[in-house]
Amino acid sequence: MTPRPVGVVGLGVMGSAMSSHLLAAGFPVLGFDIDPGRRAEHEARGGTVCDSAADVARSADVVVTSLPSAAALVDVLDGEGGLHGRGRPGLVVVETSTLSE
């Protein structure tokens, strides 16, 4: 059985480590980060790059977020191109950011 894609939004230190482990375990990983360099690194590891968090949510049943601030989380959830209302039915969002707020 082919594993379903997992999404990762935020491909910094933690997000890229999680995406690397998921790729190594055989999961297709759809990734997005606002930094083009992080997106390129994700693609070089074998991941698929998406144009927005919403694009990740449209194709994954589970999306992991790993973001640098509470403002970034709000933007990823509710901003233009965010997750809210754009995911597949039953979308599970796993928030792993270390936030001070």
Secondary structure as the mmCIF struct_conf table of DSSP 4:
data_model
#
loop_
_struct_conf.conf_type_id
_struct_conf.id
_struct_conf.beg_label_comp_id
_struct_conf.beg_label_asym_id
_struct_conf.beg_label_seq_id
_struct_conf.end_label_comp_id
_struct_conf.end_label_asym_id
_struct_conf.end_label_seq_id
HELX_LH_PP_P HELX_LH_PP_P1 THR A 2 PRO A 5
STRN STRN1 VAL A 6 VAL A 9
BEND BEND1 GLY A 12 GLY A 12
HELX_RH_AL_P HELX_RH_AL_P1 VAL A 13 ALA A 24
TURN_TY1_P TURN_TY1_P1 ALA A 25 GLY A 26
STRN STRN2 VAL A 29 PHE A 32
BEND BEND2 ILE A 34 ASP A 35
HELX_RH_AL_P HELX_RH_AL_P2 PRO A 36 ALA A 44
TURN_TY1_P TURN_TY1_P2 ARG A 45 GLY A 46
HELX_LH_PP_P HELX_LH_PP_P2 GLY A 47 GLY A 47
STRN STRN3 THR A 48 VAL A 49
BEND BEND3 ASP A 51 SER A 52
HELX_RH_AL_P HELX_RH_AL_P3 ALA A 53 SER A 59
BEND BEND4 ASP A 61 ASP A 61
STRN STRN4 VAL A 62 THR A 65
BEND BEND5 PRO A 68 SER A 69
HELX_RH_AL_P HELX_RH_AL_P4 ALA A 70 ASP A 78
BEND BEND6 GLY A 79 GLY A 79
TURN_TY1_P TURN_TY1_P3 GLU A 80 GLY A 81
BEND BEND7 LEU A 83 LEU A 83
TURN_TY1_P TURN_TY1_P4 HIS A 84 ARG A 86
BEND BEND8 GLY A 87 GLY A 87
HELX_LH_PP_P HELX_LH_PP_P3 ARG A 88 ARG A 88
TURN_TY1_P TURN_TY1_P5 PRO A 89 GLY A 90
STRN STRN5 VAL A 92 GLU A 95
#
